[in-house]
Amino acid sequence: MLHDIAGRPTKKATLSDYLKMNPNLLHPALKKALDMIFGDASSEGARHGKEGTQPTPEEARFTVTVCAAVCTLLTKMNSPKE
C-alpha cells in the first residue's frame, strides 16, 4: 500500500525509509512520534518477537492499533475525495 502512495523504492524499504524519501507525507512531529513508538515496539519485542522478551498483551495491542491507525491515515489522505 505505501509504495502505491509514495512510489516504489529501488530496494526493500521500511516505513521509516518511505518517510525519509517522502518528507511531506506526514507532519514532522507525527513522523518523530512514530519513530519513537516503533523504536519502543522493536526494543520490547512487540514487532519482531525479540528473543528473551515478550510484550504484554496491552503492548502488543497498542502496537497493532498504532500500525492500523497509520495505515488508515495514509490511505484516507491519498484516496480520491468523495
N, C-alpha and C positions, 0 to 999 in steps of 0.2 A: 504494500500500500504506500509506504513512504517514498519509494522510488518513483511511483506514479506522480506524486506531488512534487518532489524535489529533484527528480531526474535520477537516472541510473548512474551510479558511480562506476569507475573503471575497475574497482576491486570491492571485495566484501566490505560493507560499511555498517557501523553501529549507529544508533540514534545520535550519539554524540558526534560522530563523523558527519552525519547529514546536517546537523545543526551548525557545525563549523563551516560546511560547504554552502549553507544557505542561511546566512546571518539574519535575514529579515523574516524567516519563517515564524519565529516566536519572539516575544519581548525578551530582552536580555535578562531581566530579573527572573522570568519564568525558566529560561534556559539554565541559569545558575541554580535555581531551586531543584530542577530535575536532575542536574548533575550531582547535587548533594544527596538527593533521595536515592538515586540509582547507585551512587557510591556506597551509601549505607546498606542498601539491599545486597550489594555484592559482598561487602565485608562480613555481613551477618549470615550469608549463605542463602538468603531468600530467593535470589535469582538463579544461582548456579549450583546450589546444593554443596557448598564448600565442605570438604571432608572434616569431620570432627565438630561441626556446628550444625545446629538445626534451628531454624526460625520458629518462633511461636506461631500458632495459627493466626493470631492477630497481625503479626508482622508479615506473614505470607499474604493474608487477605489485603492488607494495606498496599503492598507492592503490586498485586494484581489489579486492585482498584485504581491506583495511580496510572498504571500502564493502560488500562481501559479508558481512563479519562483523557489521556494524551492522544490515544488513537481517535477517540470521538472528536476531540477538539480539532485535530489536524484534518480529519475527514470533513467535518462541518465547515471549516474555514475554506476548504478548497473544493467544495461541491457547488454545482450550479445553484444560483439563488432561485428560490421558489417565488 
